Amino acid sequence: MESLYLNLEFWHWLTLAIVLIILEMLSPGAFFLWLGIAAGCVGIVLYVRPELTWQFQLILFAVLSVASIVSWRLTRAFFPPEESEVPNLNQRANQYIGRTFTLIEPIVNGVGKIRVDDSTWRVRGDDMPIDTQVRVTGVDGIVFDVERFLKP
C-alpha cells in the first residue's frame, strides 16, 4: 500500500479528476465537481513539480477541496441565482394551482379524480359528487388538494 502512495504521478490525479467530474454528472448537487477541480489542480501542480511527496499532494488536495467548496458557497451567498421566468417548469403539478377542473370520479372519503388534459390526477378534499367543478388549491406529491368552485 505504501508503494502506491510513493508512486503517485500527475496522471493519477487527472484520472481521479475525470472520475469525480463524471460522478458529478451522475449525481444531483454540486459537490464532486469541486473535488474533481481540486484533483485536477493537484495533477497540474505535480506535472510542473514532480518531486512533491505524496503527503504534500494529499494535503494540497484537501486544502484545495475545502477552498473550492467554501469559495463556491460564498459566491452563491453573495450572488444568488436569478429567479426563473418560468419557476414551475420542472414542477408540472404546481402549474395547475388555481385552475378549475371537473371531477370524473366523485370524492368519497376525501379522495377522487379529475381529468387534466390527457391524464387523470388524484384529488383530495371534501366529499363531492361526480361532475362537480373544483379548483386546485395545492399539491402534495402527485395528489391535488381541491375545493368546490363556486362561480362568481
Residue, then its C-alpha position, 0 to 999 in steps of 0.5 A: m500500500e505504501s508503494l502506491y502512495l510513493n508512486l503517485e504521478f500527475w496522471h493519477w490525479l487527472t484520472l481521479a479528476i475525470v472520475l469525480i467530474i463524471l460522478e458529478m454528472l451522475s449525481p444531483g448537487a454540486f459537490f464532486l465537481w469541486l473535488g474533481i477541480a481540486a484533483g485536477c489542480v493537484g495533477i497540474v501542480l505535480y506535472v510542473r513539480p514532480e518531486l512533491t511527496w505524496q503527503f504534500q499532494l494529499i494535503l494540497f488536495a484537501v486544502l484545495s477541496v475545502a477552498s473550492i467548496v467554501s469559495w463556491r458557497l460564498t459566491r452563491a451567498f453573495f450572488p444568488p441565482e436569478e429567479s426563473e421566468v418560468p419557476n414551475l417548469n420542472q414542477r408540472a403539478n404546481q402549474y395547475i394551482g388555481r385552475t378549475f377542473t371537473l371531477i370524473e370520479p366523485i370524492v368519497n372519503g376525501v379522495g377522487k379524480i379529475r381529468v387534466d388534459d390527457s391524464t387523470w390526477r388524484v384529488r383530495g378534499d371534501d366529499m363531492p359528487i361526480d361532475t362537480q367543478v373544483r379548483v386546485t388549491g395545492v399539491d402534495g406529491i402527485v395528489f391535488d388538494v381541491e375545493r368546490f368552485l363556486k362561480p362568481 
